[in-house]
Amino acid sequence: MTKTRLLLFDIDGTLVNTGGAGVEALKLIMHHRFGAKDDLRDIEIAGKTDRAIIRDILRKYQVKPTEENIASFAEEYIHRLPLSLSRSRGRVLP
């Protein structure tokens, strides 16, 4: 029997409200990677995929958005996101 994988994503805030956990995880990564305390106000996040957001962040810090750099950043994001989610007041939307 073949396993089926279901991936859910929510780029427009209709399924979940994470209470800002994603942005907080991104801020932690920026501090870790670039030594920056960045509020991300100049990066458009709403309605964008994680990949597009990561690409914009890398460009901002003058890092080439290669597949390798995007994947490395995304891996760290996936690693840090559960902690940020556990600290947020996120919720599933009706």
Buried (B, 14 or more C-beta within 10 A) or exposed (E): EEEEEEEEEEBEEEEBBBBBBBBBBBBBBBEEBBEEEBEBEEBEBEEBEBEBBBBBBBEBEEBEBEEEBBEBBBEBBEEBBEEBBEEBEBEEEE
